Amino acid sequence: MLEKEDLGNGRVRVTFRVSRHIWADHIALVGEFNDWDRRRHLMQQSSNDPDWHIALELEAGRCYRFRYLVDDANWLNDDHADRYDPNPYGEVDSVVCV
């Protein structure tokens, strides 16, 4: 799930969410905004918000490809992405436009 908040300075805060029902030790948010780095944006859970989540400030007026990587083994797409684009590996990437 994606939540977008216009910060009014050419930036948009996007909160990325994955259901708490995904059983995982860790989930990474990877995409064009972090050069597909599997360690840079690890999602969190808390007692106040048991869903996996992370918020990033992204440059407005752009679209970004991304996916979730569960336990360094399984790729997931976001069911609420703005669109899905094919990737060179025969799968599709989620896309968020801000």
C-alpha positions as CSV (number, residue, x, y, z in Angstrom):
1,M,0.0,0.0,0.0
2,L,1.2,3.5,-0.8
3,E,0.4,6.7,1.1
4,K,1.5,10.0,-0.5
5,E,1.9,13.4,1.2
6,D,2.9,16.5,-0.8
7,L,5.4,18.3,1.3
8,G,5.1,21.5,-0.8
9,N,8.8,21.8,-1.5
10,G,9.1,19.7,-4.7
11,R,9.2,16.6,-2.5
12,V,6.6,14.0,-1.6
13,R,6.7,11.7,1.4
14,V,5.7,8.3,0.3
15,T,4.9,5.7,3.0
16,F,5.3,2.1,1.7
17,R,3.4,-0.6,3.5
18,V,3.3,-4.4,3.4
19,S,0.8,-6.4,5.4
20,R,1.7,-7.5,8.9
21,H,0.5,-11.0,7.7
22,I,3.7,-11.5,5.6
23,W,5.8,-13.7,7.7
24,A,9.4,-12.5,7.5
25,D,12.5,-11.7,9.4
26,H,13.1,-8.6,7.3
27,I,11.7,-6.9,4.3
28,A,13.7,-4.4,2.2
29,L,12.3,-1.7,0.0
30,V,14.5,-1.6,-3.1
31,G,14.1,0.5,-6.2
32,E,15.4,3.2,-8.5
33,F,15.5,5.7,-5.6
34,N,18.2,3.7,-3.8
35,D,20.0,2.1,-6.8
36,W,18.3,-1.3,-5.9
37,D,20.3,-1.5,-2.7
38,R,19.0,-4.4,-0.7
39,R,20.3,-3.0,2.7
40,R,19.6,0.7,2.5
41,H,15.8,0.8,3.2
42,L,14.8,-2.0,5.6
43,M,11.1,-1.8,6.6
44,Q,10.1,-1.6,10.2
45,Q,7.2,-2.8,12.4
46,S,6.1,-1.3,15.7
47,S,3.5,-2.0,18.4
48,N,1.6,1.1,17.2
49,D,1.9,0.0,13.5
50,P,2.3,-3.8,13.1
51,D,2.4,-3.5,9.2
52,W,5.8,-3.4,7.7
53,H,6.4,0.2,6.7
54,I,9.0,2.9,5.7
55,A,8.6,6.5,4.6
56,L,10.8,8.2,2.0
57,E,10.9,11.7,0.7
58,L,11.0,11.5,-3.1
59,E,11.4,14.2,-5.8
60,A,7.9,15.2,-7.1
61,G,7.1,14.9,-10.8
62,R,8.8,11.5,-11.3
63,C,8.0,7.9,-11.4
64,Y,10.1,5.3,-9.6
65,R,10.3,1.5,-10.1
66,F,10.4,-0.5,-6.9
67,R,9.8,-3.9,-5.3
68,Y,9.9,-5.5,-1.8
69,L,12.5,-8.1,-1.1
70,V,11.4,-10.6,1.7
71,D,14.3,-12.2,3.6
72,D,16.7,-11.7,0.7
73,A,14.9,-14.4,-1.3
74,N,11.4,-13.5,-2.4
75,W,10.3,-10.5,-4.5
76,L,6.9,-8.9,-4.0
77,N,5.1,-6.2,-5.8
78,D,2.8,-3.6,-4.3
79,D,-0.9,-4.4,-5.0
80,H,-1.6,-0.6,-4.9
81,A,1.2,0.6,-7.2
82,D,0.4,3.3,-9.7
83,R,1.3,0.9,-12.5
84,Y,3.5,-2.1,-13.3
85,D,6.4,-2.1,-15.8
86,P,8.2,-5.2,-17.3
87,N,11.8,-5.6,-16.1
88,P,14.7,-7.4,-17.9
89,Y,14.3,-10.5,-15.7
90,G,10.9,-11.5,-17.2
91,E,8.9,-10.1,-14.3
92,V,7.3,-6.8,-13.5
93,D,8.3,-4.0,-11.2
94,S,5.8,-1.8,-9.2
95,V,5.9,1.9,-10.1
96,V,5.0,4.8,-7.9
97,C,4.5,8.3,-9.4
98,V,4.8,11.3,-7.2
